Amino acid sequence: MLNPIIKNLLRCSAGALVCLVFLYLLSGHNVRERHKSFHRIFSDIHLGMKSSMKLPHSRLYFAGIANGNLFFGSPVTSELLEVSNNLKHFTTMEFDVPRIGSQTARLAVDGSTLYVWDGSAPFIYKGSLNSSSLTRLMPDTTYFRYAVPLSSSKFALLAVKDGRHVLALKTMAPPQTVIHETILTAQVDGFFCTDGMMRYDRTRNRIIYTYYYRNEYLTLDTALTLIRKANTLDSISVAQVNPVYIADDKVTTLSNPPLFVNNASFTDDGALYIQSNLAAKNENLSKFRNNYVIDVYDTDIGAYKHSFYLPSYENEQLLDFIILKDRIYARYGDHLVLYEQDQ
């Protein structure tokens, strides 16, 4: 049976993100603009929109890349959406995804391999894009919120232990899960204050963990050995979150809108791209309000490189983005847009 404390935290993590985004939207521009204590270096990058596609709905999530195409999963169905790299067409694939009565199962594509995981069950299944059958890798009792396949037999996990976020390494040979309790640094409650995004740079074999609410990201190897801690441009070094426990609902939430520092991220080929939520001192506020600023960092040395703007699109919120060399795929609500750098 699922531990009640862990269950409440996982319920909170699944539902609270929607609430936090709503609170973030309510917070307006003033909160984001009053922290103008840093400067940005804007590169001379000009993006041209090449194509766009309307997706089935806005609740899709990026699942991976294979054969040059993009894959998206859905939390409401067991379908995997394959989108052509020119956004001209998409196809759907159906898999027999075990859900254990929840909508927290997630799909991940790594080459021709498909993984299905659910940290609230918890389980990880493995299959093929060419087959609808799945095989459970091994039973486990480590509850987690997010999984990144590092190989066919190794996974990095954003796990939950004693009400706090921790990183963990799950291997099939030998079959074990090793929890690393000291990598993520607690500042307030250990759960909300350490929340963040875990990404994998396959060209460097590096895991990048970026905190949502503070100016810090971590670079780790595939054994979860910390290579370095580095800072983003802004000065928000302590997470500004205020968690409260609601006894009637038996959940922990936040009493007021948190200050998002880093909204979304992507990493590839030694570069970390972060969509920042804070305006710089030297920034044109009209541009900041009407575009999405992306800060670029060199993860090999932990240094800031430059920034550029992603355009807004049809008054839709930017949900995530993928950068592959000179191509940028940005998802705004239920629209997927392809940009390329103009020569």
Contacts in CASP RR format, 6 or more apart in sequence:
PFRMAT RR
TARGET T0000
AUTHOR 0000-0000-0000
METHOD contacts of the structure
MODEL  1
MLNPIIKNLLRCSAGALVCLVFLYLLSGHNVRERHKSFHRIFSDIHLGMK
SSMKLPHSRLYFAGIANGNLFFGSPVTSELLEVSNNLKHFTTMEFDVPRI
GSQTARLAVDGSTLYVWDGSAPFIYKGSLNSSSLTRLMPDTTYFRYAVPL
SSSKFALLAVKDGRHVLALKTMAPPQTVIHETILTAQVDGFFCTDGMMRY
DRTRNRIIYTYYYRNEYLTLDTALTLIRKANTLDSISVAQVNPVYIADDK
VTTLSNPPLFVNNASFTDDGALYIQSNLAAKNENLSKFRNNYVIDVYDTD
IGAYKHSFYLPSYENEQLLDFIILKDRIYARYGDHLVLYEQDQ
2 120 0 8 1.000
2 143 0 8 1.000
3 143 0 8 1.000
4 250 0 8 1.000
5 163 0 8 1.000
6 143 0 8 1.000
6 160 0 8 1.000
6 163 0 8 1.000
7 120 0 8 1.000
8 250 0 8 1.000
8 251 0 8 1.000
8 252 0 8 1.000
9 160 0 8 1.000
9 163 0 8 1.000
9 191 0 8 1.000
9 252 0 8 1.000
10 104 0 8 1.000
10 119 0 8 1.000
10 120 0 8 1.000
10 143 0 8 1.000
10 145 0 8 1.000
10 160 0 8 1.000
11 251 0 8 1.000
12 191 0 8 1.000
12 251 0 8 1.000
12 252 0 8 1.000
12 253 0 8 1.000
13 145 0 8 1.000
13 160 0 8 1.000
13 195 0 8 1.000
14 103 0 8 1.000
14 104 0 8 1.000
14 120 0 8 1.000
16 253 0 8 1.000
16 254 0 8 1.000
19 253 0 8 1.000
19 254 0 8 1.000
20 254 0 8 1.000
20 257 0 8 1.000
20 258 0 8 1.000
20 260 0 8 1.000
21 317 0 8 1.000
23 254 0 8 1.000
23 256 0 8 1.000
23 257 0 8 1.000
23 258 0 8 1.000
24 257 0 8 1.000
24 258 0 8 1.000
24 260 0 8 1.000
24 277 0 8 1.000
25 317 0 8 1.000
26 257 0 8 1.000
27 257 0 8 1.000
29 285 0 8 1.000
29 289 0 8 1.000
31 257 0 8 1.000
31 259 0 8 1.000
32 277 0 8 1.000
32 278 0 8 1.000
32 279 0 8 1.000
33 278 0 8 1.000
33 279 0 8 1.000
33 285 0 8 1.000
33 288 0 8 1.000
35 234 0 8 1.000
35 235 0 8 1.000
35 236 0 8 1.000
35 259 0 8 1.000
35 278 0 8 1.000
35 279 0 8 1.000
36 278 0 8 1.000
36 279 0 8 1.000
36 280 0 8 1.000
36 281 0 8 1.000
36 283 0 8 1.000
37 234 0 8 1.000
37 235 0 8 1.000
37 281 0 8 1.000
38 233 0 8 1.000
38 234 0 8 1.000
38 235 0 8 1.000
38 280 0 8 1.000
38 281 0 8 1.000
39 233 0 8 1.000
39 280 0 8 1.000
39 281 0 8 1.000
39 282 0 8 1.000
40 233 0 8 1.000
40 280 0 8 1.000
40 282 0 8 1.000
40 283 0 8 1.000
40 293 0 8 1.000
40 295 0 8 1.000
40 306 0 8 1.000
40 307 0 8 1.000
41 304 0 8 1.000
41 305 0 8 1.000
41 306 0 8 1.000
41 307 0 8 1.000
42 306 0 8 1.000
42 307 0 8 1.000
42 308 0 8 1.000
42 309 0 8 1.000
43 296 0 8 1.000
43 306 0 8 1.000
43 307 0 8 1.000
43 308 0 8 1.000
45 308 0 8 1.000
45 341 0 8 1.000
46 341 0 8 1.000
46 342 0 8 1.000
47 308 0 8 1.000
47 309 0 8 1.000
47 310 0 8 1.000
47 311 0 8 1.000
47 328 0 8 1.000
47 339 0 8 1.000
47 340 0 8 1.000
47 341 0 8 1.000
47 342 0 8 1.000
48 339 0 8 1.000
48 340 0 8 1.000
48 341 0 8 1.000
48 342 0 8 1.000
49 311 0 8 1.000
49 337 0 8 1.000
49 338 0 8 1.000
49 339 0 8 1.000
50 86 0 8 1.000
50 87 0 8 1.000
50 338 0 8 1.000
50 339 0 8 1.000
50 340 0 8 1.000
51 86 0 8 1.000
51 87 0 8 1.000
51 88 0 8 1.000
51 337 0 8 1.000
51 338 0 8 1.000
52 87 0 8 1.000
52 313 0 8 1.000
52 335 0 8 1.000
52 336 0 8 1.000
52 337 0 8 1.000
52 338 0 8 1.000
53 83 0 8 1.000
53 87 0 8 1.000
53 88 0 8 1.000
53 90 0 8 1.000
53 335 0 8 1.000
53 336 0 8 1.000
53 337 0 8 1.000
54 334 0 8 1.000
54 335 0 8 1.000
55 72 0 8 1.000
55 81 0 8 1.000
55 90 0 8 1.000
55 331 0 8 1.000
55 333 0 8 1.000
55 334 0 8 1.000
55 335 0 8 1.000
55 336 0 8 1.000
56 74 0 8 1.000
56 81 0 8 1.000
56 334 0 8 1.000
57 74 0 8 1.000
57 76 0 8 1.000
57 334 0 8 1.000
58 319 0 8 1.000
58 333 0 8 1.000
58 334 0 8 1.000
59 74 0 8 1.000
59 75 0 8 1.000
59 76 0 8 1.000
60 72 0 8 1.000
60 73 0 8 1.000
60 74 0 8 1.000
60 81 0 8 1.000
60 331 0 8 1.000
60 334 0 8 1.000
61 72 0 8 1.000
61 73 0 8 1.000
61 74 0 8 1.000
61 75 0 8 1.000
61 106 0 8 1.000
61 320 0 8 1.000
62 70 0 8 1.000
62 71 0 8 1.000
62 72 0 8 1.000
62 320 0 8 1.000
62 322 0 8 1.000
62 331 0 8 1.000
63 71 0 8 1.000
63 72 0 8 1.000
63 73 0 8 1.000
63 80 0 8 1.000
63 106 0 8 1.000
63 107 0 8 1.000
63 108 0 8 1.000
63 109 0 8 1.000
64 70 0 8 1.000
64 71 0 8 1.000
64 108 0 8 1.000
64 109 0 8 1.000
64 110 0 8 1.000
65 71 0 8 1.000
65 109 0 8 1.000
65 111 0 8 1.000
65 322 0 8 1.000
65 324 0 8 1.000
66 109 0 8 1.000
66 110 0 8 1.000
66 111 0 8 1.000
66 112 0 8 1.000
66 129 0 8 1.000
67 111 0 8 1.000
68 85 0 8 1.000
69 82 0 8 1.000
69 83 0 8 1.000
69 84 0 8 1.000
69 85 0 8 1.000
70 82 0 8 1.000
70 83 0 8 1.000
70 85 0 8 1.000
70 322 0 8 1.000
70 329 0 8 1.000
70 336 0 8 1.000
71 80 0 8 1.000
71 81 0 8 1.000
71 82 0 8 1.000
71 83 0 8 1.000
71 107 0 8 1.000
71 109 0 8 1.000
72 80 0 8 1.000
72 81 0 8 1.000
72 83 0 8 1.000
73 79 0 8 1.000
73 80 0 8 1.000
73 81 0 8 1.000
73 106 0 8 1.000
73 107 0 8 1.000
74 81 0 8 1.000
75 103 0 8 1.000
75 104 0 8 1.000
75 105 0 8 1.000
75 106 0 8 1.000
76 103 0 8 1.000
78 94 0 8 1.000
78 95 0 8 1.000
78 96 0 8 1.000
78 97 0 8 1.000
78 99 0 8 1.000
78 105 0 8 1.000
79 92 0 8 1.000
79 93 0 8 1.000
79 94 0 8 1.000
79 95 0 8 1.000
80 92 0 8 1.000
80 93 0 8 1.000
80 94 0 8 1.000
80 95 0 8 1.000
80 107 0 8 1.000
80 109 0 8 1.000
80 114 0 8 1.000
80 129 0 8 1.000
81 90 0 8 1.000
81 91 0 8 1.000
81 92 0 8 1.000
82 90 0 8 1.000
82 91 0 8 1.000
82 92 0 8 1.000
82 93 0 8 1.000
83 89 0 8 1.000
83 90 0 8 1.000
83 336 0 8 1.000
84 90 0 8 1.000
85 327 0 8 1.000
86 338 0 8 1.000
87 329 0 8 1.000
87 336 0 8 1.000
87 337 0 8 1.000
87 338 0 8 1.000
93 129 0 8 1.000
93 132 0 8 1.000
94 132 0 8 1.000
95 107 0 8 1.000
95 114 0 8 1.000
95 116 0 8 1.000
95 132 0 8 1.000
95 134 0 8 1.000
96 132 0 8 1.000
96 133 0 8 1.000
96 134 0 8 1.000
97 105 0 8 1.000
97 107 0 8 1.000
97 116 0 8 1.000
97 125 0 8 1.000
97 134 0 8 1.000
98 105 0 8 1.000
98 116 0 8 1.000
98 118 0 8 1.000
98 121 0 8 1.000
98 123 0 8 1.000
98 125 0 8 1.000
98 134 0 8 1.000
99 105 0 8 1.000
99 118 0 8 1.000
100 118 0 8 1.000
100 120 0 8 1.000
100 121 0 8 1.000
100 123 0 8 1.000
102 118 0 8 1.000
102 120 0 8 1.000
102 121 0 8 1.000
104 118 0 8 1.000
104 119 0 8 1.000
104 120 0 8 1.000
105 116 0 8 1.000
105 117 0 8 1.000
105 118 0 8 1.000
106 116 0 8 1.000
106 117 0 8 1.000
106 118 0 8 1.000
106 146 0 8 1.000
106 147 0 8 1.000
107 114 0 8 1.000
107 115 0 8 1.000
107 116 0 8 1.000
108 114 0 8 1.000
108 115 0 8 1.000
108 116 0 8 1.000
108 117 0 8 1.000
108 147 0 8 1.000
108 148 0 8 1.000
108 149 0 8 1.000
109 115 0 8 1.000
109 129 0 8 1.000
110 149 0 8 1.000
111 129 0 8 1.000
112 128 0 8 1.000
112 129 0 8 1.000
112 130 0 8 1.000
113 126 0 8 1.000
113 127 0 8 1.000
113 128 0 8 1.000
113 129 0 8 1.000
113 149 0 8 1.000
113 152 0 8 1.000
114 126 0 8 1.000
114 127 0 8 1.000
114 128 0 8 1.000
114 129 0 8 1.000
114 134 0 8 1.000
115 124 0 8 1.000
115 125 0 8 1.000
115 126 0 8 1.000
115 127 0 8 1.000
115 147 0 8 1.000
115 149 0 8 1.000
116 123 0 8 1.000
116 124 0 8 1.000
116 125 0 8 1.000
116 126 0 8 1.000
116 127 0 8 1.000
116 134 0 8 1.000
117 123 0 8 1.000
117 124 0 8 1.000
117 125 0 8 1.000
117 144 0 8 1.000
117 147 0 8 1.000
117 155 0 8 1.000
119 143 0 8 1.000
119 144 0 8 1.000
119 145 0 8 1.000
119 147 0 8 1.000
120 143 0 8 1.000
122 140 0 8 1.000
122 141 0 8 1.000
122 142 0 8 1.000
122 143 0 8 1.000
122 144 0 8 1.000
123 136 0 8 1.000
123 139 0 8 1.000
123 140 0 8 1.000
124 136 0 8 1.000
124 137 0 8 1.000
124 138 0 8 1.000
124 140 0 8 1.000
124 147 0 8 1.000
124 155 0 8 1.000
124 170 0 8 1.000
125 134 0 8 1.000
125 135 0 8 1.000
125 136 0 8 1.000
125 137 0 8 1.000
126 134 0 8 1.000
126 135 0 8 1.000
126 137 0 8 1.000
126 152 0 8 1.000
127 133 0 8 1.000
127 134 0 8 1.000
127 135 0 8 1.000
137 172 0 8 1.000
138 172 0 8 1.000
138 175 0 8 1.000
140 170 0 8 1.000
140 177 0 8 1.000
142 157 0 8 1.000
142 159 0 8 1.000
142 168 0 8 1.000
142 170 0 8 1.000
142 177 0 8 1.000
142 179 0 8 1.000
143 159 0 8 1.000
143 160 0 8 1.000
144 157 0 8 1.000
144 158 0 8 1.000
144 159 0 8 1.000
144 160 0 8 1.000
144 168 0 8 1.000
145 158 0 8 1.000
145 159 0 8 1.000
145 160 0 8 1.000
145 165 0 8 1.000
146 157 0 8 1.000
146 158 0 8 1.000
146 198 0 8 1.000
147 155 0 8 1.000
147 156 0 8 1.000
147 157 0 8 1.000
147 158 0 8 1.000
147 170 0 8 1.000
148 155 0 8 1.000
148 156 0 8 1.000
148 157 0 8 1.000
148 198 0 8 1.000
148 199 0 8 1.000
148 200 0 8 1.000
148 207 0 8 1.000
149 155 0 8 1.000
150 156 0 8 1.000
150 200 0 8 1.000
150 207 0 8 1.000
150 222 0 8 1.000
151 222 0 8 1.000
152 172 0 8 1.000
153 171 0 8 1.000
153 172 0 8 1.000
153 173 0 8 1.000
154 169 0 8 1.000
154 170 0 8 1.000
154 171 0 8 1.000
154 172 0 8 1.000
154 222 0 8 1.000
155 169 0 8 1.000
155 170 0 8 1.000
155 171 0 8 1.000
156 167 0 8 1.000
156 168 0 8 1.000
156 169 0 8 1.000
156 170 0 8 1.000
156 198 0 8 1.000
156 200 0 8 1.000
156 207 0 8 1.000
156 222 0 8 1.000
156 224 0 8 1.000
157 167 0 8 1.000
157 168 0 8 1.000
157 169 0 8 1.000
157 170 0 8 1.000
157 177 0 8 1.000
158 165 0 8 1.000
158 167 0 8 1.000
158 196 0 8 1.000
158 198 0 8 1.000
158 209 0 8 1.000
159 165 0 8 1.000
159 166 0 8 1.000
159 167 0 8 1.000
159 168 0 8 1.000
159 179 0 8 1.000
160 166 0 8 1.000
160 191 0 8 1.000
161 179 0 8 1.000
161 181 0 8 1.000
163 190 0 8 1.000
163 191 0 8 1.000
164 184 0 8 1.000
164 186 0 8 1.000
164 189 0 8 1.000
164 190 0 8 1.000
164 191 0 8 1.000
164 194 0 8 1.000
165 184 0 8 1.000
165 190 0 8 1.000
165 191 0 8 1.000
165 194 0 8 1.000
165 195 0 8 1.000
166 179 0 8 1.000
166 180 0 8 1.000
166 181 0 8 1.000
166 183 0 8 1.000
166 184 0 8 1.000
167 179 0 8 1.000
167 180 0 8 1.000
167 183 0 8 1.000
167 184 0 8 1.000
167 198 0 8 1.000
167 209 0 8 1.000
167 220 0 8 1.000
167 224 0 8 1.000
168 177 0 8 1.000
168 178 0 8 1.000
168 179 0 8 1.000
168 180 0 8 1.000
168 224 0 8 1.000
169 177 0 8 1.000
169 178 0 8 1.000
169 180 0 8 1.000
169 223 0 8 1.000
169 224 0 8 1.000
170 176 0 8 1.000
170 177 0 8 1.000
171 177 0 8 1.000
171 178 0 8 1.000
178 224 0 8 1.000
180 224 0 8 1.000
183 209 0 8 1.000
183 218 0 8 1.000
183 220 0 8 1.000
183 224 0 8 1.000
183 226 0 8 1.000
184 190 0 8 1.000
184 194 0 8 1.000
184 209 0 8 1.000
184 218 0 8 1.000
185 194 0 8 1.000
186 193 0 8 1.000
186 194 0 8 1.000
187 193 0 8 1.000
187 194 0 8 1.000
187 214 0 8 1.000
187 238 0 8 1.000
187 239 0 8 1.000
188 239 0 8 1.000
188 241 0 8 1.000
188 242 0 8 1.000
188 243 0 8 1.000
189 241 0 8 1.000
189 243 0 8 1.000
189 252 0 8 1.000
191 243 0 8 1.000
191 252 0 8 1.000
192 213 0 8 1.000
192 239 0 8 1.000
192 241 0 8 1.000
192 243 0 8 1.000
192 254 0 8 1.000
192 258 0 8 1.000
193 213 0 8 1.000
193 214 0 8 1.000
193 239 0 8 1.000
193 241 0 8 1.000
194 211 0 8 1.000
194 239 0 8 1.000
195 211 0 8 1.000
195 212 0 8 1.000
195 213 0 8 1.000
196 209 0 8 1.000
196 210 0 8 1.000
196 211 0 8 1.000
196 212 0 8 1.000
196 262 0 8 1.000
197 209 0 8 1.000
197 210 0 8 1.000
197 212 0 8 1.000
197 262 0 8 1.000
197 264 0 8 1.000
197 265 0 8 1.000
198 207 0 8 1.000
198 208 0 8 1.000
198 209 0 8 1.000
199 207 0 8 1.000
199 208 0 8 1.000
199 209 0 8 1.000
199 210 0 8 1.000
199 265 0 8 1.000
199 266 0 8 1.000
199 267 0 8 1.000
199 272 0 8 1.000
200 206 0 8 1.000
200 207 0 8 1.000
200 208 0 8 1.000
200 267 0 8 1.000
201 207 0 8 1.000
201 208 0 8 1.000
201 267 0 8 1.000
201 268 0 8 1.000
201 269 0 8 1.000
201 270 0 8 1.000
201 299 0 8 1.000
202 268 0 8 1.000
203 268 0 8 1.000
203 269 0 8 1.000
203 270 0 8 1.000
204 269 0 8 1.000
204 270 0 8 1.000
204 299 0 8 1.000
204 300 0 8 1.000
205 221 0 8 1.000
205 222 0 8 1.000
206 219 0 8 1.000
206 220 0 8 1.000
206 221 0 8 1.000
206 222 0 8 1.000
206 227 0 8 1.000
206 267 0 8 1.000
206 270 0 8 1.000
206 299 0 8 1.000
207 219 0 8 1.000
207 220 0 8 1.000
207 221 0 8 1.000
207 222 0 8 1.000
207 224 0 8 1.000
208 217 0 8 1.000
208 218 0 8 1.000
208 219 0 8 1.000
208 220 0 8 1.000
208 265 0 8 1.000
208 267 0 8 1.000
208 272 0 8 1.000
208 299 0 8 1.000
209 217 0 8 1.000
209 218 0 8 1.000
209 220 0 8 1.000
210 216 0 8 1.000
210 217 0 8 1.000
210 218 0 8 1.000
210 232 0 8 1.000
210 262 0 8 1.000
210 265 0 8 1.000
210 272 0 8 1.000
210 274 0 8 1.000
211 217 0 8 1.000
211 239 0 8 1.000
211 261 0 8 1.000
211 262 0 8 1.000
212 239 0 8 1.000
212 258 0 8 1.000
212 260 0 8 1.000
212 261 0 8 1.000
212 262 0 8 1.000
212 263 0 8 1.000
213 236 0 8 1.000
213 239 0 8 1.000
213 240 0 8 1.000
213 241 0 8 1.000
213 258 0 8 1.000
213 259 0 8 1.000
213 260 0 8 1.000
213 261 0 8 1.000
214 236 0 8 1.000
214 237 0 8 1.000
214 238 0 8 1.000
214 239 0 8 1.000
214 261 0 8 1.000
215 231 0 8 1.000
215 232 0 8 1.000
215 233 0 8 1.000
215 234 0 8 1.000
215 235 0 8 1.000
215 236 0 8 1.000
215 237 0 8 1.000
215 261 0 8 1.000
216 229 0 8 1.000
216 230 0 8 1.000
216 231 0 8 1.000
216 232 0 8 1.000
216 237 0 8 1.000
217 229 0 8 1.000
217 230 0 8 1.000
217 231 0 8 1.000
217 232 0 8 1.000
217 262 0 8 1.000
217 265 0 8 1.000
217 272 0 8 1.000
217 274 0 8 1.000
217 297 0 8 1.000
218 226 0 8 1.000
218 228 0 8 1.000
218 229 0 8 1.000
218 230 0 8 1.000
219 226 0 8 1.000
219 227 0 8 1.000
219 228 0 8 1.000
219 229 0 8 1.000
219 230 0 8 1.000
219 299 0 8 1.000
219 302 0 8 1.000
220 226 0 8 1.000
220 227 0 8 1.000
221 227 0 8 1.000
228 302 0 8 1.000
230 297 0 8 1.000
230 299 0 8 1.000
230 302 0 8 1.000
230 303 0 8 1.000
231 237 0 8 1.000
232 261 0 8 1.000
232 262 0 8 1.000
232 274 0 8 1.000
232 276 0 8 1.000
232 295 0 8 1.000
232 297 0 8 1.000
232 304 0 8 1.000
233 276 0 8 1.000
233 280 0 8 1.000
233 295 0 8 1.000
233 304 0 8 1.000
234 261 0 8 1.000
234 276 0 8 1.000
234 278 0 8 1.000
236 259 0 8 1.000
236 261 0 8 1.000
236 278 0 8 1.000
239 258 0 8 1.000
240 258 0 8 1.000
240 259 0 8 1.000
241 254 0 8 1.000
241 258 0 8 1.000
242 254 0 8 1.000
242 255 0 8 1.000
242 256 0 8 1.000
242 258 0 8 1.000
243 252 0 8 1.000
243 253 0 8 1.000
243 254 0 8 1.000
243 255 0 8 1.000
244 252 0 8 1.000
244 253 0 8 1.000
244 254 0 8 1.000
244 255 0 8 1.000
245 251 0 8 1.000
245 252 0 8 1.000
246 252 0 8 1.000
246 253 0 8 1.000
259 277 0 8 1.000
260 277 0 8 1.000
261 276 0 8 1.000
261 277 0 8 1.000
261 278 0 8 1.000
262 274 0 8 1.000
262 275 0 8 1.000
262 276 0 8 1.000
262 277 0 8 1.000
263 274 0 8 1.000
263 275 0 8 1.000
263 276 0 8 1.000
263 277 0 8 1.000
263 318 0 8 1.000
264 274 0 8 1.000
264 275 0 8 1.000
264 318 0 8 1.000
264 319 0 8 1.000
264 320 0 8 1.000
264 321 0 8 1.000
265 272 0 8 1.000
265 273 0 8 1.000
265 274 0 8 1.000
265 275 0 8 1.000
266 272 0 8 1.000
266 273 0 8 1.000
266 320 0 8 1.000
266 321 0 8 1.000
266 322 0 8 1.000
266 323 0 8 1.000
267 273 0 8 1.000
267 299 0 8 1.000
268 323 0 8 1.000
268 324 0 8 1.000
270 298 0 8 1.000
270 299 0 8 1.000
270 300 0 8 1.000
271 296 0 8 1.000
271 297 0 8 1.000
271 298 0 8 1.000
271 299 0 8 1.000
271 305 0 8 1.000
271 323 0 8 1.000
272 296 0 8 1.000
272 297 0 8 1.000
272 298 0 8 1.000
272 299 0 8 1.000
273 294 0 8 1.000
273 295 0 8 1.000
273 296 0 8 1.000
273 297 0 8 1.000
273 321 0 8 1.000
273 323 0 8 1.000
274 294 0 8 1.000
274 295 0 8 1.000
274 297 0 8 1.000
275 292 0 8 1.000
275 293 0 8 1.000
275 294 0 8 1.000
275 310 0 8 1.000
275 318 0 8 1.000
275 321 0 8 1.000
276 293 0 8 1.000
276 294 0 8 1.000
276 295 0 8 1.000
276 307 0 8 1.000
279 285 0 8 1.000
279 288 0 8 1.000
279 293 0 8 1.000
280 307 0 8 1.000
283 293 0 8 1.000
287 309 0 8 1.000
290 312 0 8 1.000
291 309 0 8 1.000
291 310 0 8 1.000
291 311 0 8 1.000
291 312 0 8 1.000
292 309 0 8 1.000
292 310 0 8 1.000
292 311 0 8 1.000
292 312 0 8 1.000
292 318 0 8 1.000
293 307 0 8 1.000
293 308 0 8 1.000
293 309 0 8 1.000
293 310 0 8 1.000
294 307 0 8 1.000
294 308 0 8 1.000
294 309 0 8 1.000
294 310 0 8 1.000
294 321 0 8 1.000
295 304 0 8 1.000
295 307 0 8 1.000
296 304 0 8 1.000
296 305 0 8 1.000
296 306 0 8 1.000
296 307 0 8 1.000
296 308 0 8 1.000
297 303 0 8 1.000
297 304 0 8 1.000
297 305 0 8 1.000
298 304 0 8 1.000
298 305 0 8 1.000
310 318 0 8 1.000
310 321 0 8 1.000
310 328 0 8 1.000
310 330 0 8 1.000
310 339 0 8 1.000
311 339 0 8 1.000
312 318 0 8 1.000
312 332 0 8 1.000
313 330 0 8 1.000
313 332 0 8 1.000
313 335 0 8 1.000
313 337 0 8 1.000
314 332 0 8 1.000
314 335 0 8 1.000
316 332 0 8 1.000
316 333 0 8 1.000
316 334 0 8 1.000
316 335 0 8 1.000
317 332 0 8 1.000
317 333 0 8 1.000
318 330 0 8 1.000
318 331 0 8 1.000
318 332 0 8 1.000
319 331 0 8 1.000
319 332 0 8 1.000
319 333 0 8 1.000
320 330 0 8 1.000
320 331 0 8 1.000
321 328 0 8 1.000
321 329 0 8 1.000
321 330 0 8 1.000
321 331 0 8 1.000
322 328 0 8 1.000
322 329 0 8 1.000
323 329 0 8 1.000
326 340 0 8 1.000
326 341 0 8 1.000
327 338 0 8 1.000
327 339 0 8 1.000
327 340 0 8 1.000
328 338 0 8 1.000
328 339 0 8 1.000
328 340 0 8 1.000
329 336 0 8 1.000
329 337 0 8 1.000
329 338 0 8 1.000
329 339 0 8 1.000
330 336 0 8 1.000
330 337 0 8 1.000
330 339 0 8 1.000
331 337 0 8 1.000
END
